[in-house]
């Protein structure tokens, strides 16, 4: 069993999370409030997001969110790759 390169996997996972974030921004920008609420309610298995959704988010907050989700994704990728590598280390 081969090990996973932690840096490359972390970058890939962080990038994937960032792309999902951009997809969320796109849905909110294009679909409008009611369709956005319906979309996220269906993804979250019926949890009603009506009271927490905010459609008028400033651009600077979206940029901060994009950076934060990349960092969180990068850390998650590093943990996944590290645990995988430790779990399959040959004795």
N, C-alpha and C positions, 0 to 999 in steps of 0.2 A: 504494500500500500504506500502510495506516495504522499508527501506532505503538501500542504497548500501554502503558497507564498502569501504571508499575512499582509504585506503592503499592497500587493496587487488585488487580493480579494477585498480588502478594506476599501480601496479606491473604487472597485467595481460595485460594491454594495452601497457605498455612499452616493455614487453616481445614480444608481437605480432608484434609491430613495428620493434623490433630487428630481429625477424625471417624473416620479409619481407626484411630487409636490407641484411641479409645473403643470401636470395634467389636472390637478385639483384647481389651480389658478385658472387654467383654460376653461374648465367646466363652469366655474363661477363667473368668468368674464363673458362667456358666450350664451349660457343657458338661461340666465335670469334666476330670480329668487325661488320661485315655486318649483321649477325643474331641478334646481340645485338641491333643494330640500328633499325632494322625492328621490333623487339620485343617491344622496348620502344616507337617507333613511333605509334604502334598499341594501346598500353596502354594509350598514351597521346592524343588519338583521332586525329592523323595526325600532331601533332606538330613535326617538324623535329629536331631531336637531333643530327644530323650528325656533326654540327659545335661545339657542346659543349661536346660531349662524349669523355672521356679520358680513354683509355684502360690500360695505364701503370701507374696505381696508386700504390704508395709504400704501403707496409703492414702497416706501422705506421699510415698512413692516413686512411686506412680502419678501424683500431682499434679505432682511434679518432672518425670517423664517426659512428661506432657502438655504442660507448658510448654516443655520442651526440644524436643519434636517440632514444636511450633508455630513456635518460633524457627528451627529448621533448615529447616522448610518455607517459612517466610517468606524466608529467605536464598536458598533454591533458586528460589523464585518471582521474586525480585529479579534473580537472575543470568539466568534464562531470559528474562524480559522485556527486560532490558538488552541481552543478546546479540541477541535478535530485533530490537530497535530499532536497534542499531548495524549489523546485517547488512542491514537494509532502508532505511537512510538514503539519501535521494536526494542526488545530487551536484549 
